[in-house]
Amino acid sequence: MAIPEQLQQGLSLPAIAAPMFLASGPQLVIECCKSGVLGTFPALNQRTSEGFEEWLNEITTTLADYEEATGTKAAPYGVNLVAHKSNQRLEADLALCIKYKVPLIITSLGVVPSLIEQVQAYGGKVFHDVTTIKFAQKAASAGVDGLILVCAGAGGHAGDINPFAFVNEARQFFDKTIVLSGCISRGNDIAAAQIMGADMAYMGTRFLGTQESMVRNDYKMMLVDSAAKDIVYTPAISGVPASFIRQSLVDAGYDPNDKTPKATIDFGDELDIDQKVSSETSKQEAKAWRDIWSAGQGVGDIQDLPIVADLIKQIKLEYKSVC
Ligand SMILES: Cc1cc2nc3c(=O)[nH]c(=O)nc-3n(C[C@H](O)[C@H](O)[C@H](O)COP(=O)(O)O)c2cc1C
């Protein structure tokens, strides 16, 4: 059980601000890293690989300037790469991660052994996002440095396994870094994750409700107004089960009770937002993440929309008070 040494520098909380489609960008990442939390974003939040490189450049230069000006080490940052065959940018985006020596790569929806080798070759680490033991075993065999256990109640493409059960089973075959995900909002939740046997906590929804998150204001207000009972876990929108806020499903014309799985899964479609969309299916998928709003069951703990620095200050106080 450990956090890799390369990821410990500048880290003052064992926590990762999870990558969120359309929500995490340079400001969120930079503010997390300055406050000692590992900040991440999905490469696909930029519409092109050129745009993705601009963000890598902005993050690395801003953090280097910050370190020089303050003499304080910032926490490392990470990039989420969707390793699904429908993501046609995977190769180009990976090449940029290698060029910038991105400290942490988070893969989701597919394990690619050659990707793991290339990242480890420059000293980077690969954590893989899983919702089942079967996929956790597959990723462990492929040589990942960490497993992110996405448990019941999480935001985005959540799992349905209880966190105690998931950590205990994963620990039977994996002794590297385990990151726990799902409804972690407070410092005491992070401490609880460590007591359960995880090394780090993965926090999405709590960082969605911050000033730096890129989602619209009415989305943020809906986070403040929602609680666990308002989260619908359904494969109807993405083809794989994900958590959405009930009111946003209703507002977008969906019946929240109709959980018929969407027939196709195409993450290439995520690039079509605001661009010319090729088919009705693409239109629906793009709409899914722009107009239908995801959040985890931990949303009930969001009562304010702080700046990241203040949120992390508060989380650190909570963490210290129970440790
Ligand atoms: C709005 C939203 C978008 C997300 N987009 C992604 C994504 O693009 N890639 C990914 O690996 N996970 C994504 N996730 C999942 C998070 O990375 C993380 O696993 C999850 O938010 C943790 O659960 P929590 O929201 O209860 O903290 C998303 C989650 C949310 C809420």
PDBQT file of the ligand as one rigid body, heavy atoms in Angstrom, charges set to zero:
ROOT
HETATM    1  C1  LIG A 401     -19.857  15.591 -14.642  1.00  0.00    +0.000 C 
HETATM    2  C2  LIG A 401     -18.931  14.410 -14.571  1.00  0.00    +0.000 A 
HETATM    3  C3  LIG A 401     -18.154  14.085 -15.663  1.00  0.00    +0.000 A 
HETATM    4  C4  LIG A 401     -17.257  13.001 -15.603  1.00  0.00    +0.000 A 
HETATM    5  N1  LIG A 401     -16.464  12.750 -16.683  1.00  0.00    +0.000 NA
HETATM    6  C5  LIG A 401     -15.499  11.790 -16.601  1.00  0.00    +0.000 A 
HETATM    7  C6  LIG A 401     -14.572  11.604 -17.659  1.00  0.00    +0.000 A 
HETATM    8  O1  LIG A 401     -14.588  12.292 -18.684  1.00  0.00    +0.000 OA
HETATM    9  N2  LIG A 401     -13.640  10.641 -17.511  1.00  0.00    +0.000 N 
HETATM   10  C7  LIG A 401     -13.562   9.858 -16.387  1.00  0.00    +0.000 A 
HETATM   11  O2  LIG A 401     -12.683   8.995 -16.289  1.00  0.00    +0.000 OA
HETATM   12  N3  LIG A 401     -14.443  10.017 -15.369  1.00  0.00    +0.000 NA
HETATM   13  C8  LIG A 401     -15.378  10.969 -15.447  1.00  0.00    +0.000 A 
HETATM   14  N4  LIG A 401     -16.237  11.176 -14.392  1.00  0.00    +0.000 N 
HETATM   15  C9  LIG A 401     -16.108  10.343 -13.183  1.00  0.00    +0.000 C 
HETATM   16  C10 LIG A 401     -15.123  10.972 -12.190  1.00  0.00    +0.000 C 
HETATM   17  O3  LIG A 401     -13.831  10.983 -12.735  1.00  0.00    +0.000 OA
HETATM   18  C11 LIG A 401     -15.139  10.229 -10.839  1.00  0.00    +0.000 C 
HETATM   19  O4  LIG A 401     -14.943   8.850 -11.027  1.00  0.00    +0.000 OA
HETATM   20  C12 LIG A 401     -16.415  10.427 -10.080  1.00  0.00    +0.000 C 
HETATM   21  O5  LIG A 401     -16.892  11.742 -10.216  1.00  0.00    +0.000 OA
HETATM   22  C13 LIG A 401     -16.185  10.129  -8.602  1.00  0.00    +0.000 C 
HETATM   23  O6  LIG A 401     -17.391  10.093  -7.899  1.00  0.00    +0.000 OA
HETATM   24  P1  LIG A 401     -18.021  11.374  -7.147  1.00  0.00    +0.000 P 
HETATM   25  O7  LIG A 401     -18.552  12.236  -8.251  1.00  0.00    +0.000 OA
HETATM   26  O8  LIG A 401     -19.081  10.779  -6.319  1.00  0.00    +0.000 OA
HETATM   27  O9  LIG A 401     -16.929  12.028  -6.386  1.00  0.00    +0.000 OA
HETATM   28  C14 LIG A 401     -17.163  12.232 -14.425  1.00  0.00    +0.000 A 
HETATM   29  C15 LIG A 401     -17.953  12.575 -13.316  1.00  0.00    +0.000 A 
HETATM   30  C16 LIG A 401     -18.814  13.649 -13.369  1.00  0.00    +0.000 A 
HETATM   31  C17 LIG A 401     -19.619  14.005 -12.166  1.00  0.00    +0.000 C 
ENDROOT
TORSDOF 0
